[in-house]
């Protein structure tokens, strides 16, 4: 996003009042494999899900599973905040969920393979306690169980 | 995830926040909110963002925070046009909402046929029945106790209102993508808010919600127009 001064006043105020963790240290693991041999997953906070799934509501701390072979036509967005440009994802899902780009990277041998499932959370959270304590670790466990090596995290 | 052994790479839209959170690896992108990987249909740009993001996997330690440079994007508006930034024009004020919705639905159907994709569906009401949504919204503006027979039993009225407005907003946006495929997103936003009866209706619904004594209805107002 351009700097905060390029936002509308209401959006700038929302951004400035979002709860943000201030961390002194950072967990860090060295990748065990080259990207070309890695299994990659996308985890997004764009509020995406399959059309038949239960939509997200404001502050919803749950997640949705999106099988990686799901066609873009079957993925919708129920993150309906008017604070960001939702029409971009209508035009091209890759603006936040770069599934086509990753498939191309696999075809070119630059990524080993895609994980069987990707995940979406809901954005614009004010209270992160359930995501931090429950649903986030659940997704982490699922990714580990699926032998994922690298996770691409996308905001909205 | 990183603590469990998963190497993570994050895209960042608000650099100030990312600098405080200190994720293991992140790339700040200067794109508007909603498009962290880059602009629609700009595959080369999206790939360049991903290339930079995945390059952080080579770092021997973290936190890593790189910047994807794009001076043109950095000068774009970071967030959409809001209703408070412009007034509806004469055409919008005089347009018949029901007639406009019917017209937009025709263009939307063309877009759906051409692309096979739509974001419409939150309200669970098919666009062919959006005239009923129009009547509901018009009734609600006159009487905040108005309800709709189409509202699913498990969806509270405030959420149903929001979903109806969102479906109309998305239908209009997709209709506009069909008729003006080369229009910029800010121009499309200004058209919807300033030149359509929907833009007028969104403001009326917001105003009605703001006068409600029900706090749940009041909260929805900010999410419809601001």
Interface residues (C-beta under 8 A of the other chain):
Chain A: X1 X2 X3 X4 X6 X7 X8 X10 X11 X15 X18 X20 X21 X22 X23 X24 X25 X26 X27 X28 X29 X30 X31 X35 X43 X51 X55 X57 X58 X72 X73 X76 X77 X78 X80 X81 X82 X83 X84 X85 X86 X87 X88 X89 X90 X91 X92 X94 X95 X96 X98 X100 X101 X102 X104 X105 X136 X139 X140 X141 X143 X144 X148 X149 X150 X151 X152 X153 X154 X155 X156
Chain B: X1 X2 X3 X4 X5 X6 X7 X8 X9 X10 X11 X12 X13 X14 X15 X16 X17 X20 X21 X22 X23 X24 X29 X30 X31 X32 X33 X34 X35 X36 X37 X38 X39 X40 X41 X43 X46 X47 X50 X53 X54 X57 X60 X61 X62 X63 X73 X74 X75 X76 X77 X78 X79 X80 X81 X82 X84 X85 X115 X116 X117 X118 X119 X121 X122 X159 X162 X163 X166 X170 X173 X174 X177 X185 X188 X189 X223 X224 X225 X226
